[in-house]
């Protein structure tokens, strides 16, 4: 029951973010979109929301660490590119838009997060990036309440002890709004807007728009 409720909340929130993307940018059939970090395997109906909802799939390119064999079977009209997590294999301003949902917190430490944002800015004309709020009481990856408020090293130890080491160390670096602003500033981005999505009065995640 709990997992069903969590999935429903996540699905509704991701639909809301997709709608924000459409309302903010108004992409057309001629525009190109780079989706950075789409999943190869769809774990539920809340996975790969851009691909599920966007009507012009042939204008989407997916970039990620996976081989995308499963993804390609489900979305044969979408081009997929596997890379090593460093420099994006694209020209400057190659895409009209970048969409990257809940990836920033997984790319590594603070410096790697800055590099990730710089690459998104380099290859796109406009972008929307989303990331969970560190101070939302429920941590959606590990399904723990409040434990992620602890210092990072202690949180990582608990994750290892509870057999969730896949979320420890640089695999999960949650961000506050102030940390997001520091990353954007270090990445040389001054023209941006941060939209806070709320659930029961708490900020569940942030949508970052920039040009």
N, C-alpha and C positions, 0 to 999 in steps of 0.2 A: 504493500500500500504506500509506504513512504517513498519508494523509488518511483512509483507511478506519479505521485504528487510532484516530486522533484522534476521528473521528465516533462510533465505538463507545464510547470512554471518555466522551465528552460525553453521549451518550444515556443510558448507565448512571448517570452522575452526576445527570442531570436527573430520571431516574426516582426516584433516591434522594431528591432534594429534594422531589419531589411526595409521596412516601411520608411524609417528615418533616412536610410541611404537613398531611396527613390525620391522622397520628398526634398531632400537637400540638394541632390545633384540632377535629378530628372534625366537619367540616361535614356538614350534613344537606340533604335536598331542599328545605327551607324557607329555607336561608341564602343570602344574596346575596354574590357575590364580584366585586370589581373587579380585573381584570388590567391593570396599568399597563405598557404597552410591548410588547404582543404584536406579532409581526411580521406584516406584510401578506402577504409572500411567504415560503413555507416552503422554506428552502434544503436541508433534509434531514429525516430522521426525528427529529432531536433538537430541532426547532423547535416552538414553541407546545405544550409538553408538557402544560400544564394543560388546554388544549382537547382534546388527544388522549385524555387519561386520565380526566378528571372526568366522572362519569356524569350530572350534572345541568347540562348545558350551557346550558339556558334561564335559569339563575340567574347566568350570567356576563355581565358587562359589560366590554368592552375599551375602554381609553383609550390613545390614542397620537397620533403625528404623521402617520400615513399616512392615505390615503383609504380603505383597507380594502376596495377593490372585490374583489380576489382573495380575501381572507379571507372576505368575506361569501358568496361563492359556495361556499366549502368548509364554512363553519359558519353557515348561514342562521338558525339558532335563537339565535345570540349577537348581542346588541346591541353596536354599535361606535360610538364617538364620537371624532372628530378634534378636537384642540385645539392651541393654539399653544405648549405647553410651559411655560406659566406657572401660573396658578391653575386647579386642577381644577374643572370645571363641575358641582359636586355640593354638596349640603347637608352640614352637619356630621353625622358618624356615619351617613351614608346607607347604608353597606355593612357587613355583618357582618365581612367579611374583605377584605384587600387581598393580592394576590399580585403580586410584581414581580421577575422573574428577569433578572439581569444587565443592569439598566438604569441603576442608580445611577452607574456609572462613565462613562456617556455623557451625563449631563444638563448638564455644564458644570463650572465651577470649584467650589472649596470652599463658597462662599456659595450657589451654585445647588444644590449637593447638600443643604445644610441646608434650603433652601426646599422642595426635593422631598420630603424626609422629613417636614417639617412638614405638607405638604399630604396626604401619606398618612395621617399621624396624625389630621388633622382630619376626613377623610371616612370613616374606618374605626373599627370597634370593636377589631379585632385585625389584625395584619399580619405577613407574612413577606416579607422582601426578601433577595435574594441578590446577591453581587458577587464577582468573582474576587479572589484574594489577590495583591497586588502582588508578593510575594516567592516565588511559585511559579516555578520556573526556566523554564517554557515559557509564553510569552504567547500565549493562545489566539486573540486577534483577528488579530494580525499574523503568527503562526506563527514567531516568533523566539525563540531561546533567550538568556536573560540580558541582552539589549540593553536591556530595559525597566528594568534595575537602574540604568542611567545616569541622570544628572540629566535632568529632564523636557525642558529646552530642547535638550539634545544628542540625546535619543531622538527628539524631533520632527524635528530636522534629518535624522536618518538615515531616518525614515519618508518625508519629502519626497523625499530623494535616491533612495530605492528605490521610488518611485511608490506609496507607501502613505499619502499625505497625508490620506486619508479617516479615518485613525486619529490624526492629529496634533492638537496644540493642545487645545481643550476638547472635542473629539470622544471623547477617551479619557483619563480621569483615574483611574488604578488606585489602590486603597486598601489600606492595611495595617490590621491590627486596631486599632491605636492611633488611626489617623485615623478609622476608623468610630466609635469611642467618642467622639471629639471632636465628630463630626457629630451623633451622638445627643444628647450633652449640650447642644450649642448649640441643638438642636431642642426642648429641654425634655423629653426622654425619659429617665427614670431607671429604669423598670421594663422591662428587656429581657434577652434571652438571645442570645448569639452562639454558634452551633454551627459548628465547623470540620470541613469535609469533607476527607479526606486521600486521596492517591494516592501509593503507593510511599513512604510516610513523610512526604511533603510536604503542606502544606495547599494544596489546589487552589482552594477558595473558601469563603466564609462565608455562613451562613444567619442572618439577624437576625430575631428574633421580638420583637414588642412589643405592648402593649395601650394 
